[in-house]
Amino acid sequence: MSTYRRIPCPRCKQEIEIYANPIPTVDIIIEVEGGICLIERKNAPFGWAIPGGFVDYGESVEQAATREALEETGLEVRLTALMGVYSDPARDSRMHTISTVFIANSCGVPRAGDDAISVSIFDPYSLPGNIAFDHRQILKDYTDVKRGERSVVRLSYN
């Protein structure tokens, strides 16, 4: 499998190589009173999802996580744990992404923003049927953490 493709330069028309690297993303499991916060996606792939998105150039994954949480749910979060990194090339049907998944907490009432049609609080053991991406597996791993069957890296810097 080629790690790059060749395209004509838009200026000089000479052939240039474009590298096909995975795209970094973040997902944030936001713990609030009554459960966890999920968004209903406005764009394909549709369904319920853990708040998250793409890491911007010049931004750390921690900064991206707090920014995406605020943009999609209106909640300011405190990251408490690094739950894992999910990198299956098939995890996102649009492109190859690698997601750094955090656990965070927040208080307040979430409101849908950015890419969200709506936002709701769910019991992590009773999720809606239509879950986007590989988020059902991520949420299963989260419930394993809650039951003490899986460990996480605890964060204490923020």
C-alpha positions as CSV (number, residue, x, y, z in Angstrom):
1,M,0.0,0.0,0.0
2,S,1.4,3.3,-1.0
3,T,1.9,6.0,1.7
4,Y,1.6,8.8,-0.8
5,R,0.0,9.7,-4.0
6,R,1.2,11.9,-6.9
7,I,-0.8,15.0,-8.1
8,P,0.1,17.9,-10.4
9,C,1.3,21.0,-8.5
10,P,-1.5,23.7,-8.8
11,R,1.1,26.3,-9.8
12,C,3.8,24.7,-11.9
13,K,2.0,21.5,-12.9
14,Q,5.0,19.4,-12.0
15,E,4.1,16.1,-10.3
16,I,4.4,16.3,-6.5
17,E,3.9,13.7,-3.7
18,I,1.1,14.1,-1.2
19,Y,1.6,11.8,1.9
20,A,-1.4,9.9,3.0
21,N,-1.1,10.1,6.8
22,P,-3.8,9.3,9.3
23,I,-5.6,12.4,10.6
24,P,-5.4,13.1,14.4
25,T,-8.7,13.5,16.3
26,V,-9.9,13.6,19.8
27,D,-13.0,12.3,21.6
28,I,-14.1,13.4,25.1
29,I,-16.3,11.3,27.3
30,I,-17.9,14.1,29.4
31,E,-19.2,12.9,32.8
32,V,-22.0,15.1,34.1
33,E,-24.6,14.6,36.7
34,G,-26.9,11.8,35.5
35,G,-24.5,10.2,33.1
36,I,-22.4,11.0,30.0
37,C,-23.0,13.6,27.3
38,L,-23.5,12.4,23.7
39,I,-24.2,14.5,20.7
40,E,-26.5,13.7,17.8
41,R,-24.5,14.4,14.6
42,K,-25.6,17.0,12.1
43,N,-23.4,15.6,9.4
44,A,-22.7,12.1,8.0
45,P,-22.0,9.7,9.4
46,F,-25.2,10.3,11.3
47,G,-26.1,9.0,14.8
48,W,-25.1,9.6,18.4
49,A,-21.4,10.2,19.1
50,I,-19.0,11.1,21.8
51,P,-18.2,14.8,21.4
52,G,-14.9,15.3,19.5
53,G,-13.3,16.3,16.3
54,F,-10.1,17.1,14.5
55,V,-6.9,18.4,16.1
56,D,-6.0,21.8,14.5
57,Y,-2.5,22.5,13.4
58,G,-0.4,24.0,16.3
59,E,-2.8,22.6,18.9
60,S,-2.2,19.9,21.5
61,V,-4.6,17.0,21.8
62,E,-5.6,18.3,25.3
63,Q,-6.3,21.8,23.8
64,A,-8.3,20.2,21.0
65,A,-10.3,18.1,23.5
66,T,-11.4,21.1,25.6
67,R,-12.1,23.2,22.5
68,E,-14.2,20.5,20.8
69,A,-16.2,19.8,24.0
70,L,-17.0,23.5,24.3
71,E,-17.9,23.9,20.6
72,E,-20.2,20.8,20.5
73,T,-21.8,20.9,24.0
74,G,-21.2,24.4,25.4
75,L,-19.5,22.8,28.4
76,E,-16.1,23.7,29.8
77,V,-14.5,20.5,30.8
78,R,-11.7,19.4,33.0
79,L,-9.8,16.4,31.5
80,T,-9.3,13.8,34.2
81,A,-7.9,10.7,32.3
82,L,-6.5,9.6,29.1
83,M,-8.6,6.5,28.3
84,G,-6.8,5.3,25.1
85,V,-5.9,5.8,21.5
86,Y,-8.1,4.3,18.8
87,S,-6.5,3.8,15.4
88,D,-8.3,1.1,13.4
89,P,-8.1,2.4,9.8
90,A,-11.8,1.5,9.4
91,R,-13.0,3.4,12.5
92,D,-14.2,6.4,10.4
93,S,-15.7,5.6,7.0
94,R,-14.6,9.0,5.6
95,M,-10.9,8.7,6.2
96,H,-8.2,7.1,8.3
97,T,-8.2,8.8,11.7
98,I,-6.4,8.2,15.0
99,S,-8.4,9.4,18.0
100,T,-7.0,10.2,21.5
101,V,-9.9,9.6,23.9
102,F,-10.1,11.5,27.1
103,I,-12.5,11.3,30.1
104,A,-13.5,14.7,31.5
105,N,-16.0,16.1,33.9
106,S,-18.1,19.2,33.8
107,C,-21.1,20.8,35.4
108,G,-23.8,22.8,33.8
109,V,-26.4,22.1,31.2
110,P,-25.1,21.0,27.8
111,R,-26.4,22.6,24.7
112,A,-26.0,21.5,21.1
113,G,-23.5,23.5,19.0
114,D,-21.2,23.2,16.0
115,D,-21.8,19.8,14.4
116,A,-24.5,18.7,16.8
117,I,-28.3,18.6,16.1
118,S,-28.9,17.8,19.8
119,V,-27.2,16.8,22.9
120,S,-28.4,14.4,25.6
121,I,-27.3,12.8,28.8
122,F,-27.2,9.0,28.7
123,D,-26.6,6.3,31.3
124,P,-23.4,4.7,29.9
125,Y,-25.0,1.3,30.4
126,S,-28.1,2.2,28.4
127,L,-27.1,3.8,25.1
128,P,-29.2,4.7,22.1
129,G,-29.2,2.2,19.1
130,N,-27.6,4.4,16.5
131,I,-24.0,5.1,17.6
132,A,-21.6,6.6,15.0
133,F,-18.0,5.6,14.2
134,D,-16.4,3.1,16.7
135,H,-17.9,4.9,19.6
136,R,-19.9,1.9,20.9
137,Q,-16.6,0.1,21.5
138,I,-15.1,3.2,23.1
139,L,-18.1,3.5,25.4
140,K,-17.9,-0.3,26.2
141,D,-14.2,0.3,27.2
142,Y,-15.4,3.3,29.3
143,T,-17.8,1.1,31.2
144,D,-15.0,-1.4,31.7
145,V,-13.0,1.4,33.3
146,K,-15.9,2.3,35.6
147,R,-16.2,-1.3,36.7
148,G,-12.4,-1.4,37.4
149,E,-11.8,-3.9,34.6
150,R,-9.5,-1.6,32.6
151,S,-7.1,1.1,33.6
152,V,-6.5,4.6,32.4
153,V,-3.8,7.3,32.7
154,R,-5.0,9.8,35.3
155,L,-4.3,13.4,34.5
156,S,-3.5,15.9,37.2
157,Y,-2.2,19.0,35.4
158,N,-5.5,20.8,34.8
